[in-house]
Amino acid sequence: MKRNYILFLLALFVKTAVLLAQQTDSLLTIDRIYNSSEFQGERQRPVFWIENGDAYVTIERSQNGEDQLIKHISRNNKKSLYLPAEKIRPKGKGISLRIENFTLSPDGTKVLIFTNSSRVWRSNTKGDYWVYDFDTGKLQQIGKDFSASSLMFAKFSEDNAFVAYVHDFNIYKEDFTTGEVTQLTQDGDGDIINGTFDWVYEEEFGMRDGFSWSPDAKKIAFWQLDASEIGTFYMINNTDSVYSKPIPLQYPKTGYNPSSAKVGLVNVNSKEISWIPVPGDVVQHYLPAMQWVDGDLLLIQQLNRKQNKLCVYTYRPSSGNLEKIYMETEDTWVDLRYPDISSNQWGHNDFLLTDNNSALLRMTENDGWRHIYKIDVNNGKQTLLTPGEFDVAAYYAVSKKEIYFSASPDNPAQRYLYSSPLNGKGKIKRLTPEPFSGVNTYNISPNGKYALHHHTDAETPRTTELISLPHHKTISTLVDNGALKNKLKTLQLPTVEFFQVETSEGVEVEGRITKPSGFDPSKKYPVIFHVYGEPWGQMATDTWIGLYDIFLAQKGFVIINMDNRGTPSLKGSDWRKSIYRKVGVLNTNDQALAAKEVLQWDFIDDGSVSVWGWSGGGSMTLNLMFRYPEIYKTGVAVAAVANQLFYDNIYQERYMGLPQENREDFIEGSPATYAKNLKGNLLIVHGTGDDNVHYQNMEYLINELIRHNKQFQMMSYPNRSHRIYEGKNTQRHLYTLITNYLLENNSMD
């Protein structure tokens, strides 16, 4: 009897232990997210289209762990070895080159490999370059006499004879056959910048590579910036030596002049430079794009300082004739390429050309909606390609007869692929099949016949298929993230829904709500508003919510994302442009009034209201905490702009105008102006090495809070940049800090 009872207790203990283990396995922790690979998803390797899109190449690892190139036939995804690892193993080295990027010569006989890269601000744009010749089997290093990891943007000439690159702000060419190196520009020194760009052009226009060969290989078109008058902002490294080290950064603050910019042509034989006579003050304009149309025609884009006028010029080197073919003006600002969840095109400012390069495609929103127009290069004649009362989100590519673009006329949270005839006649067609509800993005081949199709929705990580167009037929599934999906099924998963609320001012705001597993509408839940709210991001999208939101929902929070006016939602030009000169005011007001509507829901605990955000979302968090302390009880602001006058000129002046004309708007929109109103719990976080939103913002805000005797908490991360990710354990530490603060300052049942 006693033995049976003991066995019963043992069985009960084992069953309980198993149930507890299963319950534990169904819950996320910070360590499971940021300190393990347990939930690591797959991502499609970068694809490089070749043969006009009939094939593509990927970088893959060989069996012994070395990089090699694999060729895929697009029509069936059949694979073959394109460049074996042993072919790119330098003499005397025991391992092949690590391929970070590559390009083919125009005739396909050589491959240029980028490796051993180093970081320049946000991107690894310096490195070493090697050329492998398929005909001779020879591997040689380009610029081998220069220091390691110091070349930028190497590219083949159209006649396959040379490579040109940037080194120390000057442009060079190198002969394959002889190895002779010729310096083409002489004055680059850091103040004078040839063939690349300063910090703010890179950050705000996405511009890094600043030169291109002419189709006849006789000239190189390039940018020259003069940054000698740009003020130097110093970041301080206090940790890597006994004495602190200043880190200088040429950074034009709001209201201060940008670098002067001009574009020129250098003859690669004579080294003679001719400057293109773009009209206007070289300091009071921006030149965000320049591209060859043919051997004797360039397209040049010019924005005025306020960025509300775009001019497009053609230039013929043979005659020196410069002609304005297009001009676009706005009362607010003119966008180049539009920030959108369906577009991975930031920095691709060149026009998409069509009709045998006789026409360019331009998206404008002068009629209240964002549409695609075809513009004749010779006479400027415009043809509307996407008529209707809806916004185009982004355009991708052209086939012989159609333009492929992204839109979602019925739901601004989603994106789908459409096509429209290039002649401006005929019907617009949706190509994305109905089962792919959510956000769909595409990488379309140059010939428009094939594409990589990426799909996600709020509850599904991204998957990737190779498809054929225009019928959107699946050729092969490249990434299905099956392992991650199966792992997610073991968790207590939240539910995600979309909603709309109308504020007291009649503004209809879209939102996304994440509810805890086992949600009980009769209970009261603490709420976290995760915000951004500026023109560079949309939050309430039908994209996977990610592990951290799942984790917060498991802790018992309701998480809400909402998009106020001024965000790049597909709701018309008035929606997006209404924020002009009102950043920090209009967007904050929309968020607060929408939050008031949400807090009337029966299941929301209006006494446990938190808000958090990063960068522009950090600024939004501060503004909400300071301007609406009766609503928001706890805030976490990461890498926030506290004073708009401290941010860079291109971004802030684009949306706010020039402070010389309306300085009061900059003050009104800055969170620090209202720091005196803080009542709730505030945690502010910043990296001291943030080259984007300077740590200066943190210290300025701290002084304001101290001046008004406001208590708060802060965390600085030494030498971390804007993303606060460098260094072992950084992200784990940061998200532990944020989570603990939210838990400590909210009542959790």
Secondary structure, DSSP 4 states (H G I P E B T S, - for coil): -HHHHHHHHHHHHHHHHHHHHHHHHTS--HHHHHS-STTPPP-PPPEEEEGGGTEEEEEEE-TTS-EEEEEEETTTTEEEEEE-GGGG--TT-SSPPP-SEEEE-TTSSEEEEEEEEEEETTEEEEEEEEEEETTT--EEEETTTSPTT-EEEEEE-TTSSEEEEEETTEEEEEETTT--EEE-----SSSEEESS--HHHHHHH-----EEE-TTSSEEEEEEEE-TTSPEEEEEE-SSSSS-EEEEEE--BTTS---EEEEEEEETTT--EEE----S-SSSEEEEEEEEEETTEEEEEEEETTS-EEEEEEEETTTTEEEEEEEEE-SS---SS---TT---TT--SPEEETTTTEEEEEE-TTSS-EEEEEETTT--EEESS-SSS-EEEEEEE-SSEEEEEE-TT-TT-BEEEEEETTS-S--EE-S-TT--SEEEEEE-TTSSEEEEEEEETTEEEEEEEEETTTTEEEEEEE--HHHHHHHHTS---EEEEEEEE-TTS-EEEEEEEE-TT--TTS-EEEEEEE--STT---S-SS---HHHHHHHHTT-EEEEEE-TTS--SS-HHHHHTTTT-TTTHHHHHHHHHHHHHTTSTTEEEEEEEEEEETHHHHHHHHHHHH-TTT--EEEEES--S-GGGSBHHHHHHHH--HHHHHHHHHHH-GGGGGGG--SEEEEEEETT-SSS-THHHHHHHHHHHHTT---EEEEETT--TT---STTHHHHHHHHHHHHHHHTS---
